Amino acid sequence: MSRLSRTFFLSLTTAAALAAISLAPSLAQAQQPPPPAQPFPFPIPGGLPQIPGLPALPGQQPPPGAPAPGGYQQPGYGQPQQPGGQYPQQPPAKDPDSTTLEVGYLVGTAAVWGVGSGILFDVALKIEGGLAIVPPLVLGVAAPIGVVVADRIYDPMPRGLPSAVATGMWVFGGLGLGITSTIALNSSGEGAVSFTGVAAGTFVGSLVGAGAGAAGWWFLDLEPETNLFVFSGTTQGTLLGMQFGGGAMANSRWRVLNDGLSAGGLAGLGVGLVASSAVSWFYKPSWDQVGWMWGGFAIGQAVGLVGYPIMLATDDPWNRGMIIQGAAGAIGLGVGLLLADDEGDEWYAENRPTDPTEVRVMGGGFRPLSSPFAPSLLGPTTPLALSGSSNAPPILASNVLDQANVSTQGIEAYVTGVW
């Protein structure tokens, strides 16, 4: 080998050695396996905030007094989730209590009923003399005492129940009185209805009315305003019917006039009962409307008194003035309803039951999820739609904490609340 060849070979070997030395670290790094990926959650400066009532995430310390991780506590309710995802049954809300005025309405009704029933017993049992006062006195005291005792047992009676029972007794008792008295006035001879029959019809009607009022409160959840509205409409209808019926009689003698009063009163009772009940079915009256009804009715009746001197001055039968008085009372009643406030009473606005479909958002945030693209709803309900819009099923369980979760790429966004 020549000197030039040895020099070229030596140079080539030296360059190869230098290249190998410079590439050795890169080749060694390329041959090593890649380091494992850092699992989620990655470190976040300051850590994730702890949301009250939710389990602590990795790296979070639960606040003092909070349940251990893994336990689910409903904030504000204090009832933990039971195994299997079931929630304990919420106790039913207690019915609102009746007021002293409403219970007093039933106490007064019971006192009148007791005295009337005692008179019926006097007639039916033919009790005369000083002993005749015993049944009305005993029943007139015992009946309202029984109402007070019942109110103490209920501690107190639920709102609407006392006025529903009292209104039923007045309305159906009046209906029994109207029917039996009309039959008695139009019957004679051996088949005539006596005073005992009229009193018995009133007694039976009042008992039926008490049961009907209680049933109406139970099934229809009647409010005191509605009960007093029906009572007012029925009473005013009866009075107006008596005035129009009596004024229509051509003869003002009591024997003739009585027939018109009885028939007109019965017809007016029916019209007032049906009309007030129909209005109450679609509309909840207010205390202002009940009060203005009576105020307008009373003013109209007072103004209508001018009809009697007008009839006497024109030599017409005096009972024609009853038509003028009845018309004025009806106009006053209508004007009172128009002037009254129809927004309802303040108690109902402040204490009405919470709508079970009400939505209350209580918190939310982000957290890791092991199953991407898995929307879910935690709680005693069915899965919520991913959009969370109209195709989500309604939730009827009130006062239950639920979570709506929407996830993507291993991160879950959730909202907690009651809906």
Contacts in CASP RR format, 6 or more apart in sequence:
PFRMAT RR
TARGET T0000
AUTHOR 0000-0000-0000
METHOD contacts of the structure
MODEL  1
MSRLSRTFFLSLTTAAALAAISLAPSLAQAQQPPPPAQPFPFPIPGGLPQ
IPGLPALPGQQPPPGAPAPGGYQQPGYGQPQQPGGQYPQQPPAKDPDSTT
LEVGYLVGTAAVWGVGSGILFDVALKIEGGLAIVPPLVLGVAAPIGVVVA
DRIYDPMPRGLPSAVATGMWVFGGLGLGITSTIALNSSGEGAVSFTGVAA
GTFVGSLVGAGAGAAGWWFLDLEPETNLFVFSGTTQGTLLGMQFGGGAMA
NSRWRVLNDGLSAGGLAGLGVGLVASSAVSWFYKPSWDQVGWMWGGFAIG
QAVGLVGYPIMLATDDPWNRGMIIQGAAGAIGLGVGLLLADDEGDEWYAE
NRPTDPTEVRVMGGGFRPLSSPFAPSLLGPTTPLALSGSSNAPPILASNV
LDQANVSTQGIEAYVTGVW
1 9 0 8 1.000
40 368 0 8 1.000
40 410 0 8 1.000
41 48 0 8 1.000
41 57 0 8 1.000
41 58 0 8 1.000
41 368 0 8 1.000
47 59 0 8 1.000
47 60 0 8 1.000
48 57 0 8 1.000
48 59 0 8 1.000
48 60 0 8 1.000
48 367 0 8 1.000
50 56 0 8 1.000
50 60 0 8 1.000
50 61 0 8 1.000
50 62 0 8 1.000
50 63 0 8 1.000
50 66 0 8 1.000
51 363 0 8 1.000
51 364 0 8 1.000
51 365 0 8 1.000
51 416 0 8 1.000
52 63 0 8 1.000
52 66 0 8 1.000
52 75 0 8 1.000
53 66 0 8 1.000
53 67 0 8 1.000
53 72 0 8 1.000
53 73 0 8 1.000
53 74 0 8 1.000
53 75 0 8 1.000
54 72 0 8 1.000
54 416 0 8 1.000
55 62 0 8 1.000
55 67 0 8 1.000
55 69 0 8 1.000
55 70 0 8 1.000
55 71 0 8 1.000
55 72 0 8 1.000
56 62 0 8 1.000
56 66 0 8 1.000
56 69 0 8 1.000
57 367 0 8 1.000
57 368 0 8 1.000
62 68 0 8 1.000
62 69 0 8 1.000
66 73 0 8 1.000
67 73 0 8 1.000
67 80 0 8 1.000
71 80 0 8 1.000
71 81 0 8 1.000
72 80 0 8 1.000
72 81 0 8 1.000
72 378 0 8 1.000
73 80 0 8 1.000
74 80 0 8 1.000
74 81 0 8 1.000
74 87 0 8 1.000
74 400 0 8 1.000
74 401 0 8 1.000
75 362 0 8 1.000
75 401 0 8 1.000
77 399 0 8 1.000
77 401 0 8 1.000
79 87 0 8 1.000
79 88 0 8 1.000
81 87 0 8 1.000
81 379 0 8 1.000
82 88 0 8 1.000
85 379 0 8 1.000
85 380 0 8 1.000
86 380 0 8 1.000
87 379 0 8 1.000
87 380 0 8 1.000
87 397 0 8 1.000
87 400 0 8 1.000
90 397 0 8 1.000
90 398 0 8 1.000
90 399 0 8 1.000
90 400 0 8 1.000
93 353 0 8 1.000
95 158 0 8 1.000
95 159 0 8 1.000
96 158 0 8 1.000
96 159 0 8 1.000
96 351 0 8 1.000
97 156 0 8 1.000
97 157 0 8 1.000
97 158 0 8 1.000
97 159 0 8 1.000
98 151 0 8 1.000
98 156 0 8 1.000
98 157 0 8 1.000
98 158 0 8 1.000
98 159 0 8 1.000
98 160 0 8 1.000
98 161 0 8 1.000
98 162 0 8 1.000
98 163 0 8 1.000
98 224 0 8 1.000
99 159 0 8 1.000
99 224 0 8 1.000
102 157 0 8 1.000
102 159 0 8 1.000
102 160 0 8 1.000
102 162 0 8 1.000
102 163 0 8 1.000
102 224 0 8 1.000
103 147 0 8 1.000
103 148 0 8 1.000
103 151 0 8 1.000
103 156 0 8 1.000
103 157 0 8 1.000
103 162 0 8 1.000
104 147 0 8 1.000
104 162 0 8 1.000
105 162 0 8 1.000
105 163 0 8 1.000
105 166 0 8 1.000
106 147 0 8 1.000
106 162 0 8 1.000
106 163 0 8 1.000
106 165 0 8 1.000
106 166 0 8 1.000
107 144 0 8 1.000
107 147 0 8 1.000
107 148 0 8 1.000
108 144 0 8 1.000
108 166 0 8 1.000
109 165 0 8 1.000
109 166 0 8 1.000
109 169 0 8 1.000
109 170 0 8 1.000
110 140 0 8 1.000
110 143 0 8 1.000
110 144 0 8 1.000
110 146 0 8 1.000
110 147 0 8 1.000
110 166 0 8 1.000
111 140 0 8 1.000
111 141 0 8 1.000
111 143 0 8 1.000
111 144 0 8 1.000
113 140 0 8 1.000
113 143 0 8 1.000
113 169 0 8 1.000
113 206 0 8 1.000
114 136 0 8 1.000
114 139 0 8 1.000
114 140 0 8 1.000
114 142 0 8 1.000
114 143 0 8 1.000
115 136 0 8 1.000
115 139 0 8 1.000
115 140 0 8 1.000
116 136 0 8 1.000
116 139 0 8 1.000
116 199 0 8 1.000
116 202 0 8 1.000
116 203 0 8 1.000
117 135 0 8 1.000
117 136 0 8 1.000
117 139 0 8 1.000
117 143 0 8 1.000
117 203 0 8 1.000
118 135 0 8 1.000
118 136 0 8 1.000
118 138 0 8 1.000
118 139 0 8 1.000
118 140 0 8 1.000
119 135 0 8 1.000
119 136 0 8 1.000
119 199 0 8 1.000
120 196 0 8 1.000
120 199 0 8 1.000
120 200 0 8 1.000
120 202 0 8 1.000
120 203 0 8 1.000
121 127 0 8 1.000
121 135 0 8 1.000
121 139 0 8 1.000
122 128 0 8 1.000
122 132 0 8 1.000
122 135 0 8 1.000
122 136 0 8 1.000
123 195 0 8 1.000
123 196 0 8 1.000
123 199 0 8 1.000
124 196 0 8 1.000
124 199 0 8 1.000
124 200 0 8 1.000
127 134 0 8 1.000
127 135 0 8 1.000
147 162 0 8 1.000
150 157 0 8 1.000
151 157 0 8 1.000
151 162 0 8 1.000
158 217 0 8 1.000
159 223 0 8 1.000
159 224 0 8 1.000
160 217 0 8 1.000
160 222 0 8 1.000
160 223 0 8 1.000
160 224 0 8 1.000
160 227 0 8 1.000
161 214 0 8 1.000
161 217 0 8 1.000
163 222 0 8 1.000
163 224 0 8 1.000
163 227 0 8 1.000
163 228 0 8 1.000
164 213 0 8 1.000
164 214 0 8 1.000
164 216 0 8 1.000
164 217 0 8 1.000
164 222 0 8 1.000
164 227 0 8 1.000
165 209 0 8 1.000
165 210 0 8 1.000
165 211 0 8 1.000
165 213 0 8 1.000
165 214 0 8 1.000
165 217 0 8 1.000
166 227 0 8 1.000
166 231 0 8 1.000
167 213 0 8 1.000
167 227 0 8 1.000
167 228 0 8 1.000
167 230 0 8 1.000
167 231 0 8 1.000
168 206 0 8 1.000
168 209 0 8 1.000
168 210 0 8 1.000
168 211 0 8 1.000
168 212 0 8 1.000
168 213 0 8 1.000
168 231 0 8 1.000
169 206 0 8 1.000
169 207 0 8 1.000
169 209 0 8 1.000
169 210 0 8 1.000
170 206 0 8 1.000
170 231 0 8 1.000
170 234 0 8 1.000
170 235 0 8 1.000
171 209 0 8 1.000
171 230 0 8 1.000
171 231 0 8 1.000
171 234 0 8 1.000
171 269 0 8 1.000
171 273 0 8 1.000
172 205 0 8 1.000
172 206 0 8 1.000
172 208 0 8 1.000
172 209 0 8 1.000
172 212 0 8 1.000
173 201 0 8 1.000
173 202 0 8 1.000
173 205 0 8 1.000
173 206 0 8 1.000
173 208 0 8 1.000
173 209 0 8 1.000
174 202 0 8 1.000
174 205 0 8 1.000
174 206 0 8 1.000
174 238 0 8 1.000
174 269 0 8 1.000
175 205 0 8 1.000
175 266 0 8 1.000
175 269 0 8 1.000
175 270 0 8 1.000
175 273 0 8 1.000
176 201 0 8 1.000
176 202 0 8 1.000
176 204 0 8 1.000
176 205 0 8 1.000
177 198 0 8 1.000
177 201 0 8 1.000
177 202 0 8 1.000
178 262 0 8 1.000
178 265 0 8 1.000
178 266 0 8 1.000
178 269 0 8 1.000
179 201 0 8 1.000
179 266 0 8 1.000
180 193 0 8 1.000
180 197 0 8 1.000
180 198 0 8 1.000
180 200 0 8 1.000
180 201 0 8 1.000
180 202 0 8 1.000
181 198 0 8 1.000
181 262 0 8 1.000
182 262 0 8 1.000
182 263 0 8 1.000
182 266 0 8 1.000
183 193 0 8 1.000
184 192 0 8 1.000
184 193 0 8 1.000
184 194 0 8 1.000
184 195 0 8 1.000
184 197 0 8 1.000
184 198 0 8 1.000
185 258 0 8 1.000
185 259 0 8 1.000
185 262 0 8 1.000
186 259 0 8 1.000
187 193 0 8 1.000
213 222 0 8 1.000
216 222 0 8 1.000
223 284 0 8 1.000
223 348 0 8 1.000
225 284 0 8 1.000
225 285 0 8 1.000
225 286 0 8 1.000
225 287 0 8 1.000
225 289 0 8 1.000
225 290 0 8 1.000
225 344 0 8 1.000
225 345 0 8 1.000
225 348 0 8 1.000
226 280 0 8 1.000
226 284 0 8 1.000
226 285 0 8 1.000
228 290 0 8 1.000
229 276 0 8 1.000
229 279 0 8 1.000
229 280 0 8 1.000
229 285 0 8 1.000
229 289 0 8 1.000
229 290 0 8 1.000
229 293 0 8 1.000
230 273 0 8 1.000
230 276 0 8 1.000
230 277 0 8 1.000
230 280 0 8 1.000
232 276 0 8 1.000
232 290 0 8 1.000
232 293 0 8 1.000
232 294 0 8 1.000
233 272 0 8 1.000
233 273 0 8 1.000
233 275 0 8 1.000
233 276 0 8 1.000
233 293 0 8 1.000
234 269 0 8 1.000
234 270 0 8 1.000
234 272 0 8 1.000
234 273 0 8 1.000
234 276 0 8 1.000
236 272 0 8 1.000
236 293 0 8 1.000
236 294 0 8 1.000
236 297 0 8 1.000
236 333 0 8 1.000
237 265 0 8 1.000
237 268 0 8 1.000
237 269 0 8 1.000
237 270 0 8 1.000
237 271 0 8 1.000
237 272 0 8 1.000
238 265 0 8 1.000
238 268 0 8 1.000
238 269 0 8 1.000
238 272 0 8 1.000
239 265 0 8 1.000
240 268 0 8 1.000
240 326 0 8 1.000
240 329 0 8 1.000
240 330 0 8 1.000
241 264 0 8 1.000
241 265 0 8 1.000
241 267 0 8 1.000
241 268 0 8 1.000
241 271 0 8 1.000
242 260 0 8 1.000
242 261 0 8 1.000
242 264 0 8 1.000
242 265 0 8 1.000
242 268 0 8 1.000
243 322 0 8 1.000
243 323 0 8 1.000
243 325 0 8 1.000
243 326 0 8 1.000
244 264 0 8 1.000
244 322 0 8 1.000
244 323 0 8 1.000
244 326 0 8 1.000
245 260 0 8 1.000
245 261 0 8 1.000
245 263 0 8 1.000
245 264 0 8 1.000
245 265 0 8 1.000
245 322 0 8 1.000
246 257 0 8 1.000
246 260 0 8 1.000
246 261 0 8 1.000
246 264 0 8 1.000
246 319 0 8 1.000
246 322 0 8 1.000
247 257 0 8 1.000
247 260 0 8 1.000
247 319 0 8 1.000
247 320 0 8 1.000
247 321 0 8 1.000
247 322 0 8 1.000
247 323 0 8 1.000
248 260 0 8 1.000
248 323 0 8 1.000
249 256 0 8 1.000
249 257 0 8 1.000
249 259 0 8 1.000
249 260 0 8 1.000
249 319 0 8 1.000
250 256 0 8 1.000
250 317 0 8 1.000
251 257 0 8 1.000
251 317 0 8 1.000
252 317 0 8 1.000
252 318 0 8 1.000
252 319 0 8 1.000
257 319 0 8 1.000
279 285 0 8 1.000
284 344 0 8 1.000
284 348 0 8 1.000
285 342 0 8 1.000
285 344 0 8 1.000
286 340 0 8 1.000
286 341 0 8 1.000
286 342 0 8 1.000
286 343 0 8 1.000
286 344 0 8 1.000
286 345 0 8 1.000
287 344 0 8 1.000
287 345 0 8 1.000
288 340 0 8 1.000
288 341 0 8 1.000
288 342 0 8 1.000
288 344 0 8 1.000
288 345 0 8 1.000
289 337 0 8 1.000
289 340 0 8 1.000
289 341 0 8 1.000
289 342 0 8 1.000
291 340 0 8 1.000
292 336 0 8 1.000
292 337 0 8 1.000
292 339 0 8 1.000
292 340 0 8 1.000
293 333 0 8 1.000
293 334 0 8 1.000
293 336 0 8 1.000
293 337 0 8 1.000
293 340 0 8 1.000
295 332 0 8 1.000
295 336 0 8 1.000
296 329 0 8 1.000
296 332 0 8 1.000
296 333 0 8 1.000
296 334 0 8 1.000
296 335 0 8 1.000
296 336 0 8 1.000
297 329 0 8 1.000
297 332 0 8 1.000
297 333 0 8 1.000
299 329 0 8 1.000
299 332 0 8 1.000
300 328 0 8 1.000
300 329 0 8 1.000
300 331 0 8 1.000
300 332 0 8 1.000
300 333 0 8 1.000
301 325 0 8 1.000
301 326 0 8 1.000
301 328 0 8 1.000
301 329 0 8 1.000
303 328 0 8 1.000
303 329 0 8 1.000
304 321 0 8 1.000
304 324 0 8 1.000
304 325 0 8 1.000
304 326 0 8 1.000
304 327 0 8 1.000
304 328 0 8 1.000
304 329 0 8 1.000
305 325 0 8 1.000
306 324 0 8 1.000
307 320 0 8 1.000
307 321 0 8 1.000
307 324 0 8 1.000
307 325 0 8 1.000
308 318 0 8 1.000
308 321 0 8 1.000
308 325 0 8 1.000
310 321 0 8 1.000
310 324 0 8 1.000
311 317 0 8 1.000
311 318 0 8 1.000
311 319 0 8 1.000
311 320 0 8 1.000
311 321 0 8 1.000
311 324 0 8 1.000
312 318 0 8 1.000
343 349 0 8 1.000
354 398 0 8 1.000
356 396 0 8 1.000
356 397 0 8 1.000
356 398 0 8 1.000
357 394 0 8 1.000
357 395 0 8 1.000
357 396 0 8 1.000
357 419 0 8 1.000
358 398 0 8 1.000
358 418 0 8 1.000
358 419 0 8 1.000
359 417 0 8 1.000
359 418 0 8 1.000
359 419 0 8 1.000
360 417 0 8 1.000
360 418 0 8 1.000
360 419 0 8 1.000
361 415 0 8 1.000
361 416 0 8 1.000
361 417 0 8 1.000
362 401 0 8 1.000
362 416 0 8 1.000
362 417 0 8 1.000
362 418 0 8 1.000
363 415 0 8 1.000
363 416 0 8 1.000
363 417 0 8 1.000
364 413 0 8 1.000
364 414 0 8 1.000
364 415 0 8 1.000
364 416 0 8 1.000
365 413 0 8 1.000
365 414 0 8 1.000
365 415 0 8 1.000
366 411 0 8 1.000
366 412 0 8 1.000
366 413 0 8 1.000
366 414 0 8 1.000
367 411 0 8 1.000
367 412 0 8 1.000
367 414 0 8 1.000
368 410 0 8 1.000
368 411 0 8 1.000
368 412 0 8 1.000
369 405 0 8 1.000
369 407 0 8 1.000
369 410 0 8 1.000
369 411 0 8 1.000
369 412 0 8 1.000
370 410 0 8 1.000
371 407 0 8 1.000
372 407 0 8 1.000
372 408 0 8 1.000
372 409 0 8 1.000
372 410 0 8 1.000
373 407 0 8 1.000
373 408 0 8 1.000
374 407 0 8 1.000
375 383 0 8 1.000
375 384 0 8 1.000
375 385 0 8 1.000
375 386 0 8 1.000
375 405 0 8 1.000
375 406 0 8 1.000
375 407 0 8 1.000
376 383 0 8 1.000
376 384 0 8 1.000
376 405 0 8 1.000
377 383 0 8 1.000
377 384 0 8 1.000
377 402 0 8 1.000
377 403 0 8 1.000
377 404 0 8 1.000
377 405 0 8 1.000
378 402 0 8 1.000
378 403 0 8 1.000
378 405 0 8 1.000
379 400 0 8 1.000
379 401 0 8 1.000
379 402 0 8 1.000
379 403 0 8 1.000
380 397 0 8 1.000
380 400 0 8 1.000
381 393 0 8 1.000
381 395 0 8 1.000
381 397 0 8 1.000
381 402 0 8 1.000
382 393 0 8 1.000
384 392 0 8 1.000
384 393 0 8 1.000
384 404 0 8 1.000
385 391 0 8 1.000
385 392 0 8 1.000
386 406 0 8 1.000
388 404 0 8 1.000
395 402 0 8 1.000
395 419 0 8 1.000
398 418 0 8 1.000
399 418 0 8 1.000
400 418 0 8 1.000
401 416 0 8 1.000
401 417 0 8 1.000
401 418 0 8 1.000
402 416 0 8 1.000
402 417 0 8 1.000
402 418 0 8 1.000
402 419 0 8 1.000
403 414 0 8 1.000
403 415 0 8 1.000
403 416 0 8 1.000
403 417 0 8 1.000
404 414 0 8 1.000
404 415 0 8 1.000
405 412 0 8 1.000
405 413 0 8 1.000
405 414 0 8 1.000
406 412 0 8 1.000
406 413 0 8 1.000
406 414 0 8 1.000
407 413 0 8 1.000
END
